[in-house]
Each structure stands twice: as C-alpha cells, then as structure tokens.
Amino acid sequence: MSLNGKTIFMSGGSRGIGLAMAKRCARDGANIVIAAKTDKPHPKLEGTIHTAAAEIQAAGGQALGVVCDIRDEGTVKAAVEQAVDRFGGIDICINNASAISLTPTLATPMKRYDLMNGVNARGTYLVSQTCLPHLLKSENPHILNIAPPLDMNPKWFKNHTAYTMAKYGMSMCTLGMAAEFDGKVAVNSLWPMTSIDTAAVRNVLGGDAMAKMSRTPDIMSDAAYLVLTKDAKTFTGQFVIDEFILSENGVTDFTQYQHEGYDGPLVADFFVPQDWLEKSKSNIIQNPGYLD
C-alpha cells in the first residue's frame, strides 16, 4: 500500500523522529502538515516548520508548515482546518509532539507538570479528537501515537512520576480509541527498543556519549511506514516496538541504524518491558544508569 496522495497531520515534526517519519512518507508522495511551535530558529535546537517543509518537499512530498500549540484548542482546530483546506482531508494523524522532564516529585514544579501533561496526554487527545471527523471519511485512516507500551513496573515511575503519567496518557489514548473506533480508524502506538539520537537525548539524557549509543531516527521512520501502510481494519490497538515490526517484515541488519563506526552496546529506551528486551537480538544495555 502506498501513501501517495495521502494527507498526514503531524504534531511536532520540525526535527528528529517526526521529521524522519515525514520524509519517509514523502518518498511516496504524501502530503504532510507539520503542526509545531518552532517558527523561528532556536539557539539550541535544529529546524523549524519551514525547514522541515523544505526537506519534505525535497524528499518528494507536499508540505504545509503551521504554527500550532497543541495545548490550545483554538490553534489545533485552526491548523486542522488549514490542512483540510489545502489538501482536501486528513488520512493519517501522527501524535509525535512530546515534552520531557526527568525530575522526581519534589523537584517538579506544577508548571512543568502541566506542560508535560498538556502536551503529551491532553495534546494527543485533542489532536486526535480534532482529526477524527476527517479520518472517518478516509479510505484507510490511521492514528499513530509515539508512545510506549503500558508497563506498570514501579521502576518507570519512581524517578519521574509526572513524566511517566504524561507519556502513559498518550498510551491510554491508543488503548481507548482503538477500541472505540475499531473497524473504522486504526489507532496504534510506536516506540523504540533503544534510545534514539534526538535533541532530547543530547540535551537531557547524556550528550554525545548517549547519542552514540542510540540508534538513528531512521529506524522509527521505517517502522512507522510499515504501520501506516497496514490495513486499518485489522491492524489496530497495537503497541509496536520498532525493532520487532522491522524484524517481522524481513529486516535483519540493524547496524544500518547505528552511527557509522560504532559497534558497541546500545542503550535501552524507557518503558520497554524486561521480557521484550530479552527477545531482542541486539546488544542492548538493559538497565542503563538513568534507571538508578
């Protein structure tokens, strides 16, 4: 199944995983709406909605960059209206935008708590809700949340309860909406087996050393493409891990997603259940230091 002519509404996407997914879909000739806040260059972050749109068009797709704060209902509705006016509808919604703060309870100001839950949980719900009337008119509609499997092991909560609550809010959107719209709109989550080299990893988790032990965003873009080209009536309610879905579809060489010249261990991402990690054939550190 091709994404040629399909319209994708994506939250975030100016850089990192979101941009990689957009460019992969653009290779089919998809129309992609980047709804994000970064309108002007940031001193510490690469990319804006304008540079992302240019890269998407260079990859073979059509692009529309829209300034949008997904915490604000009015701007989300306006962004969706712009997408429909430009491309005639919406076939795919990708909830990619996320906020992170790996702080314990006493070190998490309520402003930061509200930001994470506003972007991650509420934002995913709002963007999905606003796109759904258009998705229900599509031939093979998908919602894809960049959100983890729901593993209730306390280790995922004890050091950053607020962040985990916010990310799991996205996952619960997958769980609930997949059942609610079963047979009408596919709703799935995608999550990486290892950490991914993004601005968040470099700026929050461990700098260049951590980035080297992470895979490139291309593994998530290839995995997302496989999800989005599946039959929406039959493939829904899944918590997909990038490495697993690629393996199931014939990928055997995962070194293509590592930094050139690096053959050491990779760092496991947050929220991947221990038994899932043990099924991986990759060299992964299963209990990285950030869990201590």
C-alpha positions in Angstrom: 0.0 0.0 0.0 1.4 3.4 -1.0 0.9 6.7 0.8 0.9 8.6 -2.4 -1.7 11.4 -2.2 -2.4 10.6 1.5 -2.5 13.6 3.9 -0.7 13.3 7.2 -1.3 15.7 10.1 1.6 15.5 12.4 2.2 17.3 15.7 5.8 18.4 16.1 8.0 17.2 13.3 10.4 20.1 12.9 13.3 17.8 13.7 14.2 14.3 15.0 11.9 11.4 14.8 8.9 13.4 13.5 10.9 14.8 10.6 12.4 11.5 9.7 8.9 9.9 9.6 7.6 12.8 7.5 10.4 12.5 5.0 9.9 8.7 4.7 6.2 9.2 3.9 7.1 12.0 1.5 9.1 9.5 -0.6 5.7 8.0 -1.6 4.3 11.4 -2.5 2.3 12.1 0.7 1.0 15.5 1.8 2.3 16.3 5.2 1.2 19.0 7.6 3.8 19.9 10.2 1.9 21.5 13.2 4.5 22.7 15.6 5.6 25.7 17.6 9.1 26.3 16.1 8.5 29.1 13.6 11.9 30.7 14.0 15.4 29.2 14.6 16.2 28.1 18.1 19.7 28.6 19.5 19.9 25.0 20.8 17.5 23.1 18.5 17.8 22.5 14.8 14.9 23.0 12.4 11.7 25.0 12.1 8.4 24.2 10.5 9.8 26.0 7.4 13.0 24.0 7.1 11.0 20.8 7.7 8.6 21.7 4.9 11.5 22.3 2.6 13.1 18.9 3.4 9.7 17.1 3.0 9.3 18.7 -0.5 12.8 17.7 -1.4 12.0 14.1 -0.4 9.1 14.1 -2.9 6.0 15.1 -0.9 3.9 18.2 -0.5 4.2 20.1 2.8 2.4 22.7 4.9 4.0 24.1 8.0 1.5 25.5 10.5 2.4 27.3 13.8 0.4 25.3 16.4 0.5 24.9 20.2 -1.3 21.6 20.7 -2.3 22.6 24.2 -4.6 25.2 22.7 -7.9 24.0 21.3 -8.3 27.0 19.0 -4.9 26.7 17.3 -5.4 23.0 16.8 -8.8 23.5 15.2 -7.3 26.2 13.0 -4.4 24.0 12.0 -6.7 21.1 11.1 -8.9 23.5 9.1 -5.8 24.7 7.2 -4.8 21.1 6.4 -8.2 20.3 5.1 -8.5 23.5 3.0 -5.1 22.8 1.5 -5.3 19.1 0.8 -9.0 18.2 1.0 -9.0 15.9 4.0 -6.8 14.0 6.5 -5.9 10.3 6.2 -3.4 9.9 9.0 -2.8 11.6 12.3 0.7 11.2 13.9 0.9 12.4 17.5 4.6 13.0 17.7 5.0 16.1 19.9 6.1 15.5 23.4 7.6 17.2 26.5 10.0 15.6 28.9 11.4 16.4 32.4 13.1 13.5 34.3 12.5 15.0 37.7 11.3 13.5 40.9 8.1 14.7 42.6 9.7 17.3 44.9 11.7 18.7 42.0 8.9 19.0 39.5 7.2 22.4 39.5 3.5 22.3 38.7 4.2 24.5 35.6 6.4 21.7 34.3 3.8 19.0 35.3 1.2 21.0 33.4 3.4 21.4 30.3 4.1 17.6 30.1 0.5 16.6 30.6 -0.8 19.4 28.5 1.4 18.4 25.5 1.6 14.6 25.9 -1.7 13.4 27.2 -4.1 16.3 26.6 -2.4 17.3 23.3 -2.6 13.8 21.9 -6.3 13.5 22.9 -7.1 17.0 21.4 -5.3 16.5 18.1 -6.8 13.0 17.7 -10.3 14.3 18.5 -10.0 17.2 16.1 -8.7 15.0 13.3 -11.2 12.1 13.8 -14.2 13.6 11.8 -11.9 13.8 8.8 -10.2 10.4 9.4 -13.6 8.7 9.5 -14.1 9.8 5.9 -10.8 8.3 4.8 -10.2 5.0 3.0 -7.5 3.6 5.3 -7.3 6.0 8.3 -4.6 5.7 11.0 -3.7 7.4 14.2 -0.2 6.7 15.3 1.0 7.8 18.7 4.7 7.9 19.6 4.0 6.4 22.9 5.2 3.5 25.0 3.7 0.2 26.0 1.8 0.3 29.3 4.2 -1.4 31.6 3.2 -0.8 35.2 6.5 -1.7 36.8 7.2 0.9 39.5 10.7 1.4 38.2 9.2 3.5 35.4 7.5 5.8 37.9 9.8 6.2 40.9 12.2 8.7 39.5 9.9 10.8 37.3 6.3 10.1 38.1 5.0 13.2 36.3 6.7 12.3 33.0 5.6 8.7 33.1 2.0 9.8 33.8 2.1 12.1 30.8 3.6 9.6 28.4 1.2 6.8 29.6 -1.6 9.3 29.0 -0.7 9.1 25.3 -0.6 5.3 25.5 -4.1 5.2 27.1 -5.4 7.2 24.1 -4.2 4.3 22.0 -5.8 1.7 24.2 -9.2 3.5 24.5 -9.5 5.0 21.0 -8.5 1.7 19.3 -11.4 0.0 21.0 -13.8 2.9 20.4 -13.1 3.2 16.7 -12.4 -0.5 16.0 -13.1 -1.2 12.3 -13.2 2.5 11.4 -9.9 4.1 12.3 -6.7 2.2 13.3 -5.1 3.6 16.5 -1.6 2.3 17.3 1.5 3.3 19.3 5.1 3.1 18.1 8.1 3.1 20.5 11.8 2.4 20.1 13.6 -0.5 21.5 16.7 1.6 22.1 17.1 5.3 22.7 17.1 7.4 19.5 19.6 10.1 18.7 17.5 13.2 19.1 17.8 16.7 20.6 16.2 15.3 23.8 18.8 12.6 24.1 21.6 15.0 23.5 20.3 17.8 25.7 18.5 15.9 28.5 19.8 12.4 28.8 23.5 12.3 28.2 25.0 14.4 25.4 27.2 13.0 22.6 28.1 9.8 24.5 24.5 8.8 24.9 23.8 9.8 21.3 26.5 7.4 20.1 24.9 4.6 21.9 21.5 5.4 20.4 20.0 4.4 17.0 19.3 7.0 14.3 15.7 8.3 13.8 15.5 6.3 10.5 14.6 3.1 12.4 11.5 4.8 13.7 10.6 6.2 10.3 10.9 2.8 8.6 8.8 1.2 11.4 6.2 4.0 11.2 5.8 3.5 7.4 5.1 -0.2 8.0 2.4 0.6 10.5 0.8 3.3 8.3 0.6 1.1 5.2 -1.2 -1.7 7.0 -5.0 -2.4 6.8 -6.7 0.0 9.3 -9.5 -2.5 9.8 -7.2 -5.3 11.0 -4.1 -3.7 12.5 -5.2 -1.6 15.4 -4.7 -1.4 19.2 -1.0 -2.4 18.9 1.9 -1.2 21.0 4.6 -1.6 18.3 8.3 -1.7 19.0 10.4 -0.5 16.1 12.9 -3.4 16.1 10.2 -6.1 16.3 8.0 -4.9 13.4 11.0 -4.4 11.2 12.2 -8.0 12.0 8.8 -9.3 11.3 9.0 -7.6 7.9 12.3 -9.0 6.8 14.9 -6.6 8.2 17.9 -8.5 9.6 20.7 -5.8 9.5 20.1 -3.3 12.3 23.6 -1.9 12.1 22.3 0.4 9.3 20.5 2.4 12.1 23.7 2.8 14.2 26.3 5.6 14.0 29.0 4.8 11.5 32.0 3.2 13.1 30.2 2.4 16.4 29.7 -1.3 17.2 29.3 -1.2 21.0 26.2 -1.7 23.1 23.1 0.3 22.7 21.0 1.8 25.5 17.5 0.5 26.0 14.8 3.1 25.9 12.4 3.9 28.7 9.3 1.8 29.3 10.3 -1.3 27.3 9.3 -4.3 29.4 12.1 -6.5 30.5 10.8 -9.6 28.8 10.5 -7.6 25.5 14.2 -6.5 25.8 15.2 -10.1 26.3 13.6 -11.0 23.0 15.9 -8.6 21.2 18.8 -10.0 19.2 20.7 -6.7 19.6 23.4 -5.8 22.1 21.4 -3.7 24.4 22.2 -2.4 27.9 19.0 -3.5 29.7 19.5 -1.4 32.9 21.0 1.9 31.9 22.2 4.3 34.6 19.2 6.6 34.2 17.1 4.0 36.0 19.2 4.0 39.2 
